[in-house]
Amino acid sequence: MAATAHQPTSDPDAPARPTVHRATDAGSAPVRAPGGHPWLIQGGMGVGVSGWRLARAVSLTGQLGVVSGTALDVVLARVLQTGDPGGHARRARAAFPIPELARAVLDRHFREGGPTDPSAPLRATPRLRVTGGTPADVLTVLGNFVEVWLAKEGHDGLVGVNYLEKIQLATAPAMFGAILAGVDHVLVGAGVPGQIPALASRLARGEPCVTRISVEGDEEPLEHLFDPGALSADPLPGPLRRPRVLAIVSLPVLAAYLNRDEATRPDGFVVETSRAGGHSAPPRGPMALDDAGEPVYGPRGPPARPGCRSAARSRCARSPGWPGTCARNCSTGPTREP
């Protein structure tokens, strides 16, 4: 996912090249596009794939570095159980504003030097539950704090965290941990993130909040209560800064739905078009597949490339970035992207 500013080239037919800005050291001021907005948003993907090192490197160039917020409770537990090479997690833990919670996590999961028997299973992590569970909530809060804090360490560039709407049990405690670390942006996709703007506001104020959990087969969602004040007997740090919420959308109808009400309206949108490949939204209505097993999109689906007669338009080979060969009888003929 990227928003780019381009510099002209001497060849009018050549593709525009992005203008790259780099801070040479942690003390350099980040350089951004006019208006203070980054022209590039780094994707925060996978479990431990888009980690703090990558996000920090991107942020140091003046752009928006993004960490993946998926399963950071497990990521932190595994880092501690394998001895925390480099001591990064423990360094971030020392900055956590509720010390007794950080100590409890360290006492439970940290193994000096890692496991003595590499083949032995690692200790299980506590599970998040709809009814709430303090050990799981604390580990989730601290895992997100550590990842964002390390990404922001030593500079004042922008850092965001990416969450999946479909992983709803972790949303509130995860976002609270990121807010404690000073996260600048919260990006949410993989669903309809209508709850996120209000959650961000309440969490920044340290207020209890309810996440509605969708359960397949149930008509009504379950309610998951997360109360930041219940994590510790000590007062919460404050005031906390509310991050900007960016909804990841691929269809205009979703953006319009979120924008129509102040309660669901994000601070901005990240628009994923057909270039997003597997991230493209499925067809609206009943699923239908063509002879090649590709989804068939109707008139309200993702736009096709001009001249493309393929039903699988969101994965057309003529879309920039698609690495395959188009075997369909497009009016422009088969092509292979470099």
C-alpha positions in Angstrom: 0.0 0.0 0.0 1.6 3.3 -1.0 0.9 6.9 -1.8 3.6 8.3 -3.9 4.9 11.7 -5.0 6.7 11.5 -8.3 9.5 13.5 -9.9 9.5 14.1 -13.7 12.0 12.5 -16.0 13.6 13.8 -19.2 11.8 11.1 -21.2 8.1 11.9 -21.3 7.2 8.3 -22.1 9.2 6.9 -19.2 7.3 6.0 -16.0 7.6 8.5 -13.2 10.1 7.7 -10.5 9.3 8.2 -6.8 11.3 10.9 -5.0 13.0 9.2 -2.1 13.8 11.2 1.0 16.2 9.8 3.6 17.2 10.9 7.1 20.9 10.2 7.5 20.7 9.7 11.2 18.2 9.4 14.0 18.5 13.1 14.8 17.6 14.2 11.3 14.1 15.7 10.7 12.0 13.4 8.5 11.2 14.9 5.1 7.6 14.5 4.0 5.5 15.6 1.1 3.9 19.1 1.2 1.3 19.2 3.9 3.3 17.0 6.2 1.8 13.7 4.9 4.1 10.8 3.9 3.9 9.8 0.2 4.6 6.1 1.1 2.8 3.9 3.5 4.6 0.6 4.2 2.4 -2.4 4.4 2.2 -4.0 7.8 1.7 -7.7 6.9 2.1 -11.1 8.4 3.0 -12.3 11.9 6.4 -10.9 12.7 7.1 -10.2 9.0 6.6 -6.4 9.0 8.4 -6.0 12.2 9.8 -3.0 14.1 13.1 -3.0 12.3 11.5 -2.5 8.9 9.0 0.0 10.2 11.8 2.0 11.8 13.9 2.0 8.7 10.9 3.3 6.6 10.1 5.9 9.3 13.6 7.2 9.2 13.2 8.1 5.6 10.3 10.4 6.5 7.6 8.0 5.4 5.0 6.0 7.4 6.6 2.8 8.7 4.0 0.2 9.8 4.3 -2.8 12.1 2.0 -5.8 11.8 -0.2 -5.9 14.9 -1.2 -9.6 14.4 -0.4 -12.0 17.2 2.1 -9.8 18.9 1.3 -11.5 22.2 2.7 -14.7 20.9 5.6 -12.9 19.1 6.7 -11.3 22.4 6.3 -14.6 24.3 8.4 -16.5 21.8 11.1 -13.8 21.8 11.4 -13.9 25.6 11.3 -17.7 25.7 14.2 -17.8 23.2 16.3 -15.5 25.4 15.5 -12.2 23.8 18.6 -12.0 21.5 20.0 -8.4 21.5 17.8 -7.5 24.6 15.5 -5.4 22.5 12.2 -6.6 24.0 13.6 -6.2 27.5 14.8 -2.7 26.6 11.3 -1.7 25.5 9.8 -3.5 28.5 11.8 -1.2 30.8 10.0 1.8 29.2 6.5 0.3 29.8 4.6 2.8 32.0 3.0 0.1 34.2 6.1 -1.7 35.6 4.4 -4.5 37.6 2.6 -5.7 34.5 5.8 -5.8 32.5 7.6 -7.7 35.4 4.8 -10.3 35.5 5.2 -11.0 31.7 9.0 -11.2 32.1 8.8 -13.6 35.1 6.4 -15.9 33.2 8.1 -16.1 29.8 11.7 -15.0 29.8 14.4 -17.7 29.7 18.0 -16.5 30.0 19.9 -17.9 27.1 16.9 -19.5 25.6 15.7 -23.1 26.1 18.2 -25.7 27.2 16.6 -28.3 25.0 15.8 -26.8 21.5 13.4 -29.7 20.8 11.3 -29.1 23.9 8.0 -27.3 23.3 7.8 -23.6 24.4 5.4 -22.6 27.1 1.9 -22.0 25.9 0.6 -18.4 25.8 -2.7 -17.5 27.5 -5.7 -17.3 25.2 -7.9 -14.3 24.7 -11.5 -14.8 25.6 -14.8 -13.0 25.0 -15.3 -12.9 28.8 -11.8 -11.3 29.2 -8.7 -12.7 30.7 -6.1 -10.6 32.4 -3.0 -12.6 31.6 -3.9 -12.7 27.9 -4.9 -9.0 27.8 -1.7 -8.0 29.6 0.5 -9.9 27.2 -1.3 -8.4 24.2 -1.0 -4.9 25.6 2.7 -5.4 26.2 3.4 -7.1 22.9 2.0 -4.2 21.0 3.8 -1.6 23.2 7.1 -3.3 22.6 6.8 -3.5 18.8 5.7 0.1 18.4 8.1 1.5 21.0 11.1 -0.2 19.2 9.9 1.1 15.8 9.8 4.7 17.3 13.0 4.4 19.3 15.4 7.3 18.7 13.6 9.4 16.2 10.4 11.4 15.7 9.2 9.8 12.4 5.7 8.4 11.9 4.9 4.8 12.9 1.7 3.0 12.4 0.3 -0.4 13.3 -1.9 -2.6 11.1 -4.7 -4.7 12.5 -7.1 -7.2 10.9 -10.8 -6.4 11.7 -11.6 -10.1 11.6 -9.3 -10.7 14.6 -11.6 -8.9 17.0 -10.7 -10.3 20.4 -7.3 -8.7 20.3 -8.3 -5.3 18.9 -8.9 -3.3 22.1 -5.9 -4.5 24.2 -3.6 -4.4 21.2 -4.6 -0.9 20.3 -4.2 0.2 23.9 -0.6 -1.1 24.0 0.2 0.7 20.7 -1.3 3.9 22.0 0.8 3.7 25.2 3.8 3.5 22.9 2.7 6.6 21.0 1.6 5.1 17.8 0.8 7.7 15.2 -1.6 5.8 12.9 -3.8 2.7 13.3 -4.6 1.0 9.9 -7.4 -1.6 9.8 -8.5 -3.8 7.0 -9.8 -7.4 6.5 -13.4 -6.4 7.2 -15.5 -3.4 7.9 -13.6 -1.4 10.6 -16.6 0.6 11.8 -15.8 0.2 15.5 -12.2 1.4 15.3 -12.6 5.2 15.4 -14.7 5.1 18.6 -12.4 2.5 20.2 -9.3 4.7 19.5 -11.0 7.7 21.2 -12.0 5.8 24.3 -8.7 3.9 24.7 -6.8 7.2 24.4 -8.9 8.5 27.3 -8.3 5.3 29.3 -12.0 4.5 29.3 -13.7 1.0 29.2 -14.7 0.0 25.7 -16.8 -2.8 24.2 -15.9 -4.6 21.0 -18.7 -6.4 19.2 -17.4 -9.8 18.3 -19.0 -11.4 15.2 -19.5 -15.2 15.5 -20.3 -17.2 12.5 -23.8 -18.8 12.9 -24.9 -16.3 15.6 -27.4 -13.6 14.7 -26.2 -11.2 17.3 -22.5 -10.3 18.1 -21.0 -11.0 21.4 -19.6 -8.1 23.5 -16.0 -8.1 24.7 -15.3 -5.6 27.5 -11.8 -4.2 27.8 -11.2 -1.8 30.7 -7.6 -0.3 30.7 -8.1 0.8 34.3 -8.6 -2.8 35.4 -5.2 -3.9 34.3 -3.5 -2.4 37.3 -4.3 -0.9 40.7 -2.0 2.1 39.9 -3.4 5.0 37.9 -3.0 4.9 34.1 -0.5 7.2 32.5 -2.0 10.2 30.7 -3.0 12.0 28.8 -2.6 9.7 25.9 -2.6 10.9 22.3 -5.3 9.4 20.0 -3.8 8.0 16.8 -5.3 8.7 13.4 -7.4 5.8 12.1 -7.0 4.7 8.5 -9.5 2.3 7.1 -8.2 0.0 4.3 -10.9 -0.3 1.6 -11.1 -1.6 -1.9 -14.7 -0.6 -2.8 -16.3 2.9 -2.9 -19.4 1.6 -1.3 -17.4 0.6 1.9 -15.8 4.0 2.1 -19.1 5.7 1.7 -20.7 3.5 4.4 -17.9 4.3 6.9 -17.9 8.0 6.0 -21.7 8.6 6.5 -21.6 8.6 10.3 -19.2 10.3 12.7 -19.0 7.3 14.9 -17.6 5.1 12.1 -15.8 7.8 10.1 -12.0 7.2 10.0 -9.4 9.9 9.7 -8.5 8.7 6.2 -8.5 5.8 3.8 -5.9 3.5 2.3 -7.4 2.4 -1.1 -6.4 -1.0 -2.3 -7.2 -1.4 -6.0 -6.7 -4.4 -8.3 -2.9 -4.1 -7.8 -3.5 -5.5 -4.3 -3.9 -9.1 -5.7 -5.3 -11.4 -3.0 -6.3 -8.4 -0.9 -9.0 -7.4 -3.4 -12.5 -7.7 -2.1 -14.5 -10.7 -3.2 -17.4 -10.2 -5.7 -20.5 -8.7 -4.2 -23.4 -11.2 -3.9 -23.2 -15.0 -4.4 -19.8 -16.3 -5.3 -19.5 -17.4 -8.9 -16.3 -18.9 -10.5 -15.3 -19.0 -14.2 -13.8 -22.0 -15.9 -10.4 -21.2 -14.5 -11.7 -21.1 -11.0 -11.4 -17.3 -10.7 -14.2 -15.2 -9.1 -16.6 -13.5 -11.5 -17.1 -9.8 -10.7 -20.2 -7.9 -11.6 -20.6 -4.2 -12.5 -20.0 -3.1 -8.9 -16.8 -5.1 -8.5 -13.2 -3.9 -8.9 -12.6 -2.1 -12.2 -11.0 -3.9 -15.1 -8.1 -2.7 -17.1 -9.2 -1.0 -20.3 -9.8 -3.5 -23.0 -9.8 -6.5 -20.6 -12.6 -9.0 -21.1 -11.5 -11.3 -18.3 -14.0 -12.1 -15.6 -11.1 -12.3 -13.1 -10.4 -8.6 -13.4 -8.9 -8.1 -10.0 -6.0 -10.4 -11.0 -5.6 -9.4 -14.6 -2.0 -9.7 -15.9 -2.2 -6.2 -17.4 -2.4 -4.7 -13.9 1.0 -3.4 -12.9 2.7 -5.7 -10.5 1.0 -8.9 -11.6 3.8 -11.4 -12.3 2.0 -14.0 -14.3 1.1 -14.5 -18.0 -2.3 -13.5 -19.2 -3.8 -16.4 -21.2 -7.1 -14.6 -21.9 -8.2 -13.1 -25.2 -7.9 -9.5 -24.2 -8.2 -6.9 -27.0 -4.6 -5.9 -26.3 -3.4 -9.5 -26.5 -1.6 -11.7 -24.0 1.2 -10.0 -22.1 3.7 -10.7 -19.4 4.6 -8.1 -16.9 8.3 -7.8 -16.2 
